Every structure is written in C-alpha cells, then in structure tokens.
Amino acid sequence: MGWAEAAEVLQRAVADEAVPGAVLVAGIGDGPVEAGEPRQILACGRTGQPGPQGLMAPDTVFDLASLTKVVATLPAVLRLADQGALSLDDPVCRHLPAFRGEGKDEVTIRRLLAHSSGLPAHRELDRLPGGPRDRIAAVLAEPLVAAPGSTVCYSDLGFILLGEIVSAVAGVPLEQAVAELVLDPLGMTSTRYRPPADWRPRVAATEAPPGGDPKVGVVHDENAEALGGVAGHAGLFSTAADVARYLTSCWLAEESLVLSRAMRAEAVRCQTEGMDGRRGLGWTLRGDRWDHMSVAWPQTGAGHTGFTGTSVAVDPVSGLWAVLLTNAVHLGRGRSGIIALRRQVHDALALGTL
C-alpha cells in the first residue's frame, strides 16, 4: 500500500497549513487493527490547544461531525432492522406519529437513510426558541420540498429524525441506544457523545464562535449543540483507532458482531438509481456529487465526510479502507485545503495497491 506516499502528502499539507493537524490510519481487510490499535498510524501537526497537549497524537479525540451519520445512526438503525424491531420500508410516521403532512406518508426509513425523503438539507434550529424537544418538534413539522423518492438531497434533518426513530424503537435515549447497539459490542471505548472533562486534554479544537475561544469537547455543529449535544446527524467524538475498529469489524469482517452480511450488502447498494445522486444507506457511493474518494479509489467504494475535516472510505470488495481525521475547521470555514487533501491521500493509498 502507498502508506509512505500518503504520509508524505499529509505531512506536506500540515507544513503548508492546509490543515492544522491530522491522524491517518488505513489498511486492507479486517486485520490491521489489533488489540484496539492499528499497526500503522500517523499523527502530525497540532490540535489547536496550547501547550504540550497541542501536538496531535494517535489517541487525539476528534469531533466527527457528519461521520456520526455512518458511525452511530446508520449501524444503530440497521441493527434494529436485523433484530426485527423495525423495517427499512416502514413509513416514518409509524414510529414518529407527529411526522405528518403532505406527502409524508411516503417517507420511509430507507428514504431517510438514502437522502431521498424530500426533506430539505438544513434548517437553523439553533435560532429557534425553546429547548431540544421544541426543536425536534420543528423538524417533525418541516414540510417536504420534493416528492419522496424523486431526488437526492443530503439532509441533516432526515438523520435527526433517524436518531429519534432509534430512540423511540430502542426505548432509551439516543446516546444510550448507540452505545448499547454499536459502540459497546465493537469495543469502541474512545467514542461517545458529550465527551467527559477528563478527555479534554486530548480533544482537537474546532472553530471559534464569533468573539469566543475555539470549541474543545463541545460539538461544533450548531444544530447538534442546540439539541443538547446528541443527535442523529452530528455530535459523536472519537479517535482514528476507534473509527478504524468500526470500519474493519463492522464492514469488512467475515462475521460482524453488529450487522448481518445481508444488511451490510444492502447498505452499500445504490438506493437512488435514476435520481441525481448515488447513495447507499447512509453511505456516499462513487460518482455522487459528494464523492471524496479520488479517481483511483475502487468503484465499489463507499465513504462519508464530516464538516470539521473528518472522512472515512471503505471498499467492501478489495477491503481497502482509510480513516483521515483532521480539525480543518479550526482554521475557519472554507479556509482549509481539506477537499484536495482527501483526494490526494486516497489516491496515494489506492495507487499503491492496484
């Protein structure tokens, strides 16, 4: 594998201040994570914190941002489906009765996962009065902007609803459900919502709000923060090693403790044929407008990104996978070179294997 080339690309990006710092781990198949730690892991640059804790390390904790969708919410939904507690083709209103309005009877769990529900991409929930339950009520009341199953629109709102479905079906708060369904079975001890205070020294800093200090251990996403730090679309914190454990033990292992083979295969099958995007269940597929996996990455690959500067990519056919965690947003929105960096790293890794 082109590990040396990928490492050189990443170190150059840090030196050029394209990102403050990063942790990279990659491999082929389900073997490179042993006893919770990858055999090859690169940490370089700075976390944005002052003093000795300002250096990136293999155990640096990152705000995963939208990787929450595929590391927490997606596997929780799929595991509940494997258990028979819900069906992917259930209408959302079966589990969330307040989700009512024109066309909403046609919105299914599958369509939420594939971003083809007809919901809009985003609303500024943090600007609404009240508390988290008032904001969830606003999401439930949000009208559709397209007919379900007609178009692809990457929607945070859809995954907020999926988080609510997980909680409703599991009968416990989302944070507890994700831990019980996903994190605990996979041994992901460095992954959780709302990281405790003793994690703070090893958390990478994200963006500073106007007039404030950079966020450290507080979710960057304003809507997730307005929902109490726990949501289906964002809010999870983790290390590169834990995310690698998730990819290898959940998506590449011969037998997964979390998901059936059939459910894993369905998740990486295109659910949006004939629409203006290529989405699996949760996953971005090759050729989608948000595909970050580079020209060289296998065409059977699936991946996802997070706004803070995080990304994962996995190919269930070749077994190639990569976890690239950065705190690019620490530099400010739109100021980093994270988009180009992701493709350069994936090119280096993929070209070294093909």
N, C-alpha and C positions, 0 to 999 in steps of 0.2 A: 504493500500500500504506500501511496505517496505521502507518508507521515512527515518526512523531513521537509518536503516541499510545502506542505500545508502549514507546518510550524514556521517556516521562513516567511510565508505570506502574512501570517498572523503577527509575528514579531515586527515585521516592517510596518504593518498597519498601526501598531501601538506606537512605534517610533515616529511615525508621520502624524500622530494624533488623530487618526481616523476614528479610533475608539480609545477610551481611557485605559481599558484593560479587558482581558478575556480569559476564559478557560475552555479548552478544546479537548474532547475525547472522541475517539472514533474506532471502528473495528469492522470485522466481518463475522457474521454469525453471532451466536449467543455465548461465545467463550471468553471474550476479553474482560469481563467483569468477574473478579474472583474475590470472595470474602468482602464484597461490598465496594471494592476499589478496582478501577480499570488498570490494566497493565501499563498502558501508555496514556498519560495525561499531561497537558501543557497548560501552565498558568503564567501569564505575563501581564505587565502593566500594573495599574493602580485601581483601587476600589473607589476612590473618591473620598475616603475617610482620611483624617490626619494621622500622623504618627506611624508606628510600626504596623498597625492594622490597615494601613493604606496600601499594602502590597497584595496583589492578587495571589491566591493560594489554591491548591486543589480542592480545599474544603470551603472556599468562599460561597456564600449563600446569595442567590440572585432572585430578584422579583421576576418570576417567569412571565408575567403579563398574560397574553393570549395563549401561551402554551398551556395554561390552565385548562383550556377547552379540550385538549387532546391528552393531557396527563392526568386530569382529575375527572372532569364531567363526562367525557366520552366513555372511558372504561367503566365508570360507575353505571351509566345508562346501559351499556352493553352487557354488563354482568347481571343487572336486574332483568334484562331480556333473556339471558341464558337461564336464569333461575325461574323464568315463567311469571315473574311479578308484573311485567308489562310486555307489550308487543311494540315493535318498532312502528307498526302501522296503526297503533292506537291514535285516535284523534286527541289532540292536546287537552280539549275540554273534558275528556273522560277523567283526567287526573287533576286538572285545574279548572273547575266549573266556572270560575269567573272569567275565563278566556272566551268571551262571546262577542259576536259582531259579524258584519257582513263577510262571508267567505271563510270565517274561522273554523267552521265545522270540517273544512277540507284540509286544515293544517294538522299534520301528523308529527309524531316524534321523529320519524325518518326525515321528513322535510325540514324540521328544525336542525337536525344534525347535518344535513346536506346544504344548508343555507338556501333552500328553495321554498321557504314558507310564505313568502310575500311580505314579510315584515321589513321595515326599514333598517338601515345599518345601525343607527345610533340615535340616541336622544340624551340631552344633558340632564340626567336625573339628579345630579348634584345641585342643580339650581332650583329644584322643586322644594316646596315647604314640607315639613313633617319629617318622619323618620324612615327607616328602611322599609317598613311594611307599606307606608304610603307610596313609596317609590315603586315597590313591586306591584302595587295596585295600578299604578300608571302604566307599567309595562303590560300588564294583563289587558288594560283598556286600549292599548295602542292599536289604531286601525291599520289594516293591511294597505300596502301601496302597490301591490301586484297580485294577480291571481296565484294561489298556491300551485307550485309545480310548473310555473311558466318561465321563470327566470332565476338566475343566481344572484343573490345579494348577501355578501358576507355580513352577518348580523350579530352584534353583541347582544341585542335584545333577545334573539332566539336562544342563545346559550344561557342567558339569565333565566329564561323560562325552563330550560332543561335542568338547571340547578334546582329550581323549585319542584320540578317533577321528581327528581331523585329524592329530595327531602320528603315529599308527600308519599311516595311509594315506600321508601325505607322506613318512614315513621319517625325519623330523627332529624336534627338539623343537618344541613348540607355538610358542614365541616366534619361532623361525626360519621356521616354516611360515607364520605370519600375515604376517611381513614379506615373504616371497617371493610369497605368493599374493595379498595385498591391498595392504599399505602401500607397498611399492616400486613396483608398477605404477601406483598412483594418485599417486605423488609426495608421500606423507604423511610428510614428513621430521621433523615435530614430534610424531610419535605413536610410542609404544613402551611395552612393559612395562619395569619397573625403570629409571626414568629415571636418566641418569648424574648425577654430582655437580655438573657444571657447569650443569645445568638448575635446580638447587635455588633460586637466587635468584628465579626466575620461576614457581615452583610455588605454587599456592594451598594454604594449610594446611587440613587437615581436623580431625577431632575429637581431643582429647587423651585418651589412655587414663587410667584412674584413677591419679593420682599422677604423671603424666608430662606431657611437652610435646606440643603438637599435632603430628600427623604431617605431615611435609613431604617429599614424594617417596617415601614408603613407603605402600603400598596400605592404604586404610582398612579394607577388608573383612578380617575376622579369618581366614576360611577361605582366602582367596586368599593372605594373608600366610603362613599355615601350609603352603601348597602351594609356597612359595618365591617368591611374588610373581607367578607366571604361572599363569593358569587360564582355563578357557573361560567362566566366569561373571563374572569381575571381574579387575582388575589393570592395564588399559590406561590410559595417561596421554596427553593430547592437548590441543591448542588449539582454540578455536572455529573458526578458519580451516581447520584440517585436517579437522575434522568436517564443516564445510560443503563442503569439496572432496569428501569421501567421499559425502555425500548427492547432490550435484549431478552428479558424474562417474560414480557407480555406479548411482544410481536414477533420474536424470532425463535423462541424456544420451541422444541418439538411439542412439548406439553406445557401449557401455561396454567399457573395456579389461579388465574383470574378469568380468562376468556377461552371459550371453545374454539377449535380450529375453524368451524363453520362461521362463527361470528367474526373472527379475525379476517377471514377471506371476504366476507360481506362488507366489512368496514373499508377495505381498500379497493373495492369495486366501484367504478364510476356510477354515481346515482343520478347524474344530471345530463345524460345523453340527450342531444338535441337542444340543450339550453346554451346560454352564453357563459359557460364555465365548466370546469372539470373538477367535481368534488366527490370524495368518498363520504363516508360517515365521519364527520369531523375533519378528516384529512384533506389537505390540498393535494391534487394529483398533477402529474406532469402535463403541461400545456394550459393550466389555469392561469388567469391573469395575475394571481399572487404566487405563482410557482417561483421559488427562490433557489431551486436545486441545481442550476447550471446546465449547460448543454451536455456535458459529459456524464451527468448522473443518469443511472439506468431509467429507461422509460416506464418501468414498472414501479418507480419510487413513489413515496408519499412523504409529505412533510408539513411543517407548520412554523410560523414565526410569532414572535411577541414584540410589542411596540417598544419595550425597554431595550431591545437589542439581542433577544434570545432567538434560537432556532433549533429545530431538530429535523433530520431527514433519515428515512429508512427505506430499504428496498427488500421486500419480503422474498424476492426471487433469488437475488445474489447474496443476500444477507448483509450487504454494505449498509453502514449506519454512521451517523455523526451527530454529536451534540456540541453546539457552539453557543456559549453563554457569554454575553457582554453586557456592560452597563452603558451602551452607546448614548442613551438618552440623557445621561449625566451632562453631556456637552450641550444639551438643548435640542429641542425638536427640529429635525431637518438639518442639523449641523454635522452629523457624522457621516462616515462612508460605509455604513453597515450593509447596505444593499449590494454594493460591488464586492465587499469583503466576503459575504456569504458565498457568492458565486465563485470567487477565486479559491476559497478554501475547499468547496465541494469539487471544483474542477481538479484541484491538486490531488485530492483523495481518490476520486473516481478514475482519473487517468493513470494513477499508479496501480490500478487493479485490472484494467481492461487491456 
